Amino acid sequence: MTIVAWIAGVSCLLLLAGGLWYVSRKLYRPHIEISAEEYPVSGIDVSNHNGKINFRRVAADDVDFVYIKASEGVDFRDLRFSANCDSAGNAGLKVGAYHFFRMNGDGRLQSANFLASISGKMLDLPLVIDVEDWGNESAESIETVKRNLSDMIACLEAAGRRVMIYTNKDGYDNYIKDGFSHCDLWICTFRHPSKVKNFDWKILQYSHWGEVDGINGEVDLNVFNGTCEQWEAWLQGN
């Protein structure tokens, strides 16, 4: 076999593997239909990777709220947060901000970064700390992670902020369930809300593959656990 033929063969195999991965990723997308009568308050969450968003078209597509990434770790800030926040608010959406928690980052410093990132912005929803292992390589012990998280929450609450925690089942089992029950929970699980009985959740993220007018590409979909009246009361902190 010549070198050219060998390279061609390897290239074909790589293309085939890539194609199979793409198809499998497309196929594994749990599709959930949620009744707007049963769960009337719906929302999305976005970050810089969603690109430029037309939030007026988003709001017209029966979306009630949006959580926008503001910061990450001790020093990273999302480039589109300010513009997204202003545009979403002007479109009439209820707006919240979230911070991607770095497990090896000092909680007090992460809190300072989050607060600085949202300074001057009018937010309607509790601040969210995104706690998950995905994309969060760390050699820290579970105890250290919990301590960093506890320190961050304490600093945010000392600043007069309500705090909610976003996580998935593994994150909940590893870090949340035994010590942060005073914080509202935003849980990610690709199941119908009626089947999510093991968590006392306020918001459920049920898809990473939603299609919403005004956004190019896929977006995360969420629902609030309650009626419109309960939603309004929750917004007021009741």
N, C-alpha and C positions, 0 to 999 in steps of 0.2 A: 504494500500500500504506500502510495506516495504521500508526502507531507501535505500536499494540497488536498488530496482525497481525505486524509485523516482530519484535517481542519474542517472540511466540509461536513464530514460525518458528525463531528463534535458539535458543530453549529446547529445541525438539524436536531440533534438530541436536546440541546439547550432550548431551541425554539419549541420543541414538542413539550418539554417539561414546563416551560413558561405558559404554554397554551393550556395544559392540563391544570396548572395552578390557578390560572385566570378563570377557567370554567368552573372549577370546584368552588372558588370563592364566590362566584356569581350564584351558584346553585344553593350554597349554604346561607340562605337568607330567610330566616323565619318570618313569615308574613302574618301579621296580626291585624285583624279588623276590630277597631274599638268604637263602640257606639257613642256618638256625641250626646245622646240623651242620657246615657249612664255616666259618662265622664265628659262633661261639657267644656272643661277648661283644658286647652292644649297648648303646647309650647315646643320650642326648639332650643338647641344650644349650638353656638358657633364660635369659631376662632379665626385667626388669620388664614388658616388653610382653606377656608370656605370662599376666599376671595372677596371681591366687591359685591355687596348685597343690596338689592332694592327692597328696603324694609316696608315701603308702602304696598308693594305687591305681596310681600309676606303677610302683612296684616290683613290684606283683602282675601287671603287664602285661608281664612278661619283659624289663624294663629293668634293666641292671646298674650303669650309671654315669650321672652327670649333671655337665655343666660349667655353671657358673652365672656370669653376668656380675657382676663386682665393681666395675669402675671403667673410666674412659675419660679419655684425655688427662692433663693435669696436675692436675685438680681435681674432675672429675665422679665421683660414686659412685652405683652403682645402688641405688635405694631398697629393693628387695626382697632384696638379696643376703643380708643377715644372716638374715632369716626363712627364705629358701629354703635356705640352707646348713644351718641347724639342722634344719629339717623333713626335708630329704633324708637327712641323716645318721641321724636318728632312725628313718627308714623302712628303713634298711639298705643304702642305695645308696652306692656309692663316689663321692666328691664331689671336684670340682676347681673352680678359679676361673679366669676369663679377664678380660683387660684389652683394651679396644678401643684400639689404638695410633693416636695422632694424629701424622701424619707431620711436622707442623710443631712438634711439642711436644718440648721438651728431654727426652732419654731418661732422665736422672738424676731429673728431677722426676716423670716418669711412673712410674718405678720406685718412688719414695717414695710416690706416691699409691696405687699398687697394693698395696704392702706395708702401708700404713696401713689400707686397705680390708679386708684379710683378717686383720688382727691379732686374735689370740685364737681363730681358727677352726681346727678340726681338718680338714685336707685330706688326701685319699688320693692325689691325682693331681698330676703336674707342673703348675706354673703355666703358663698359656698367654697368649701375646701374639697378638692378632688383627690381622693385617697385610693390609689390602686397600684398594683404591682406592675401592670403593663407599662413598658417604657420607663421603668423606675428601678433600674438595677442598683442594688445597694447591699452592702455586707453588714448593715446595721442589724442589731437584734430587734425582735419585736418590742421588747421593753423600751429600747431607745427610740424607736419609731413612735410609740405611744407617748413617750415623754415629749418628743418634739411636737407632736400633734396637740397634746394637752397645753403646752406652752403657747402655741400659736392661737388656739381657741381662747385661752385666757386673755391674751393681749388684745384680740379683736373684741371680746366682750367688754374688757376694761375701757375700750374706746367707744363703747355704747352701741356696738353692732350686734345684730342677731346673726347666728351662725348655723348653717346647715351643712351636713356632710354628704358628699356624693361618693358612692362606691359600688362595687359589685359583690356577689356572694362571697368570693374568696376574701376580698378586702374587709367585708363585714365580719366574717368569722375570725380573721387573723388580728384585726386591729380595733374594731369598733364596738362589738357587741357587749364587751365586759366593762365599758367605762365611759361611754359618751351618749348615754340614753337621753340626756337633757337637750341634745341637739336634734333638730328635725333631720329626717333621713330622705335622701334622694337615691333611689336604688336602681341599678341597671340590671335588667333581666329580660330576656326576649320571650316573655310569657304574657298572656292576657292578664290584666289587673285582677280579675276575679280569682285567678289561680295563685296570686302572690300573697300567701297567707302567713308566711314566716317572718315578715318584716312589718313594722309599724311605720309605713312610709307616707310621705307627703307628696313626693313627685316620683313617677316611674318613667325611666327611659326604656322604651320597648323596641327601639330600632335604631340602627346606624345607617339605614339605607333609605330614608324617606326622601320624597320628592315634594318640594314646596316651591310655589311660584316666587320668582325673585331671586332664587339661589341657583347657580350653575353647579350641577353635581348633587351628590347625596348629602343628606343632613340628618342629624340625630332627632328623633321624635320623642315627645314626652307628654304625659297627662298628669293633672293634679288629682289627688285623691279626695274628691268631694264635690259638692254642688257649687253653683255660682255664688250663693250666699256664704257658704263656708270659705270660698276663695277670698271674697271681700273681707271677711273677718280675719283670715290668716294674713292678708296684706297689712291689716292694721295691728297685727301682733296679738290677736286674741285667739 
